[in-house]
Amino acid sequence: MASGESKQINSSVYQLIYSGSMSNQFGIFKKDVLRFPRLDTVLMIEDAIMKAKGDQKSRQIWLNLPKKVMWQTYVATLDYLEYSGKIVVEQDKHVLWIWAPKEIQKLKDKRLVIQ
């Protein structure tokens, strides 16, 4: 993918996620957020959470990210991931990856999941 195409895709994602209509749906995206995460940042954080396997607290994951991310950007990403049903942040701040669409589909195929 060319650099121009990547920027265009990121721009489209920004417009979709951070448009006024979605901002109303997501209470997490408020005007006081200084920096919103880029797509590659969200993917990097998702990967780090999956690799942590629930053994690390949110701050430990943040400190071990391959690239530096502002804390506020990181928290906005965690809020988005939690809202979208991909993670759960426990009371003790451990972050668990719960998104498993393939496994859920297998259970649905076996009629073990109530729809």
C-alpha positions as CSV (number, residue, x, y, z in Angstrom):
1,M,0.0,0.0,0.0
2,A,1.4,3.4,-0.9
3,S,1.9,6.1,1.6
4,G,-0.8,8.2,0.1
5,E,-3.3,5.4,0.3
6,S,-2.5,4.8,3.9
7,K,-3.1,8.4,4.8
8,Q,-6.3,8.4,2.9
9,I,-7.5,5.3,4.8
10,N,-6.5,6.8,8.1
11,S,-8.4,9.9,7.2
12,S,-11.5,7.9,6.3
13,V,-11.3,6.0,9.6
14,Y,-11.0,9.4,11.5
15,Q,-14.1,10.7,9.7
16,L,-16.0,7.5,10.5
17,I,-15.0,7.2,14.2
18,Y,-14.8,10.8,15.2
19,S,-17.7,12.3,13.3
20,G,-20.2,14.2,15.3
21,S,-22.8,11.4,15.1
22,M,-20.5,8.8,16.5
23,S,-19.1,11.2,19.1
24,N,-22.7,11.4,20.5
25,Q,-22.9,7.6,20.7
26,F,-19.4,7.2,22.3
27,G,-19.5,9.2,25.5
28,I,-15.7,8.7,25.7
29,F,-14.9,11.0,22.8
30,K,-15.2,14.4,24.3
31,K,-13.9,17.7,23.3
32,D,-11.3,17.7,26.1
33,V,-9.4,14.8,24.5
34,L,-6.2,16.4,23.1
35,R,-5.2,13.6,20.7
36,F,-7.2,10.9,19.2
37,P,-5.5,7.6,18.3
38,R,-4.6,6.8,14.7
39,L,-5.5,3.4,13.3
40,D,-2.0,2.0,13.6
41,T,-1.9,3.1,17.3
42,V,-5.2,1.3,18.0
43,L,-3.9,-1.9,16.3
44,M,-0.6,-1.7,18.3
45,I,-2.5,-1.4,21.6
46,E,-4.8,-4.2,20.6
47,D,-1.8,-6.4,19.9
48,A,-0.1,-5.6,23.2
49,I,-3.3,-6.4,25.1
50,M,-3.7,-9.7,23.3
51,K,0.0,-10.6,24.1
52,A,-0.5,-9.6,27.8
53,K,-3.2,-12.3,28.2
54,G,-4.7,-10.6,31.2
55,D,-1.5,-10.8,33.2
56,Q,-0.7,-7.1,33.1
57,K,-2.4,-4.0,34.4
58,S,-3.2,-1.2,32.0
59,R,-0.2,0.9,33.1
60,Q,2.2,-2.0,32.6
61,I,0.9,-2.6,29.1
62,W,1.3,1.1,28.3
63,L,4.9,1.1,29.5
64,N,5.7,-1.9,27.4
65,L,4.2,-0.6,24.1
66,P,6.7,-0.7,21.2
67,K,6.2,3.0,20.5
68,K,5.5,5.8,22.9
69,V,1.9,6.8,23.2
70,M,0.5,9.7,25.3
71,W,-1.4,8.4,28.3
72,Q,-4.6,10.3,27.3
73,T,-4.5,8.8,23.8
74,Y,-3.9,5.3,25.4
75,V,-6.9,5.8,27.8
76,A,-9.1,7.0,24.9
77,T,-8.2,3.8,23.0
78,L,-8.9,1.6,26.0
79,D,-12.3,3.3,26.4
80,Y,-13.1,2.7,22.7
81,L,-12.0,-1.0,22.9
82,E,-14.1,-1.5,26.0
83,Y,-17.1,0.1,24.5
84,S,-16.8,-2.0,21.3
85,G,-16.7,-5.2,23.4
86,K,-13.1,-6.2,22.7
87,I,-11.7,-5.8,26.2
88,V,-12.7,-5.7,29.8
89,V,-10.8,-3.6,32.4
90,E,-11.2,-5.2,35.8
91,Q,-11.4,-3.3,39.1
92,D,-7.8,-4.1,39.8
93,K,-7.0,-2.5,36.3
94,H,-6.0,-5.8,34.6
95,V,-6.9,-5.7,31.0
96,L,-8.5,-8.8,29.4
97,W,-9.0,-9.4,25.7
98,I,-12.4,-10.9,25.2
99,W,-13.1,-10.5,21.5
100,A,-13.3,-14.0,19.9
101,P,-15.7,-13.9,16.9
102,K,-14.4,-17.2,15.5
103,E,-15.0,-19.1,18.7
104,I,-18.4,-17.5,19.2
105,Q,-19.4,-18.5,15.6
106,K,-18.4,-22.1,16.4
107,L,-20.6,-22.1,19.5
108,K,-23.5,-20.6,17.4
109,D,-23.0,-23.3,14.8
110,K,-23.4,-25.9,17.6
111,R,-26.4,-24.0,18.9
112,L,-24.7,-23.4,22.2
113,V,-25.1,-19.6,22.2
114,I,-28.4,-18.0,22.8
115,Q,-29.0,-15.2,20.2
